[in-house]
Amino acid sequence: MKYIPKTTILATTLLGSFIFSCSTKTKINLETKKLAVKSDTSITKLSFLVEEAPEWTALFKRDSGWFGADGIFAIPLNGVDTAGAATDTSTMLLFSDSLIGKMNNGKLESSNYKMINNTVAIVEGVEPRASNITFYWDKNNMDKPKSIFVPNTPKTQPGDYYWLGDGFVNTAKNNNTYIFGYRIQNTGAAVFGFKEVGNTLIIIPAGSRPPFRNQRQIDTPFFLKGNSESEYGSFGAGIFVNTKAAGAPNPDGYVYVYGLRGKAKNVMVARVQPENFENFSQWRYWDGTTWNPDINQVANITNRTSNELSVTPLPDGRYAMVFQTDGTGKTVGLRLGLSPQGPYGPIITLWDCSEVLKIDKDFFTYNAKVHSNLSKPGELLISYNVNSFDFFKDILVYPDLYRPRFIKVKF
């Protein structure tokens, strides 16, 4: 498919037929006042504009302290997850594997950094300015960087560490923050040398500050063992809080939690009322027809997504599932649904990341998702991650490769 440089494309996308350039950039004069929006029931087409969000991408290009990570999730600390809701509040960003260190004249030496398994940042307001963001990690007794979240549950095994899933502030549970933590073990394989071995809920009491010394951790039943390791699944890939307190447009009072399983990147969904979030007997799983109390009956609602994703209500009544197509594909994809559980339509391609991938043959992109409360009205702020199959070599050559890139989709 031909690469189209330096334009912003107005597209009516049918069956994901258009792919938009990663170098797309132009100024668009859009009014931010509220307009009447006609409802839409199509799950195959969407009219939108797309462009880079360079101000957000630049926010994470740093040369000391925190200078790279993947797995970015955004949690509005006031619990309201709608466009523009972060204007007068703070947002916590969650990162998984993170780099802490210092560059000299734009170059990184192997002795000048350390990788830890997770970090967080706090953003004040919605403007992507360096003065508005602060990064946090823990330190050990030698004053060396240490992960904020370290597995400490009855099922934890030696060598386990956390990668982080999505989270939310639970206004029905004392405004505590709930975060999914995947317990990971290294396998020694040359490529993707790790595996998930368990699923945990991390609970941060309201008002706690990083590194969250008073966090709680609970083992959950949300890690599913398939017939083989390649078919394993887990919940926490994305959370949609469909409540009045969260600002949802058509609230039904449930928290929807999405999961991934299998090589096909199949999506599953469960739901629970927020006050019952720790009561796993109250969780229900979509079996394709109804909400079933048996997790083993959970159905696949779509596929070809990524291990991290988002589901966001649109102004026209539809729901947008955003992800990296096929897990590590070169495009950011979107599927439309008429309810949080779907059914979801065909992939509509939002963005082609080929320009980033041209930098090095080992680069790949993954885990695209929407950050609703950091978006402005009428748009979706979307991030995707960049990594390398030859990471420890390439990070010395391209020290700023390992960080999120951002785009905006406007309606």
Secondary structure, DSSP 8 states (H G I E B T S, - for coil): -----S---EEEEETT-----TT---------S---------SSEEEEEEEE-HHHHHHT--SEEEEEES--EEEETTS--STTGGGGSEEEEEESSEEEEE-BTTB--GGGEEEES-EEEEEESS---GGGEEEE-EE-TTS-EE-S----STT--TT-EEEEEEEEEETTTTTEEEEEEEEEEE---SSS-EEEEEEEEEEE-TT--TT-TT-EEEE-S-EE--SSGGG-EEEEEEEEEESTTTT-SS--SEEEEEEEETTTTEEEEEEE-GGGTT-GGG-EEE-SSSEES-GGG----B-S--SS-EEEE-TTS-EEEEEETTTT-SEEEEEEESSTT--B---EEEEE-HHHHTT-TTEEEEEEEE-GGGS-TTEEEEEEEEEETTHHHHHHHSTT-SS-EEEEEE-
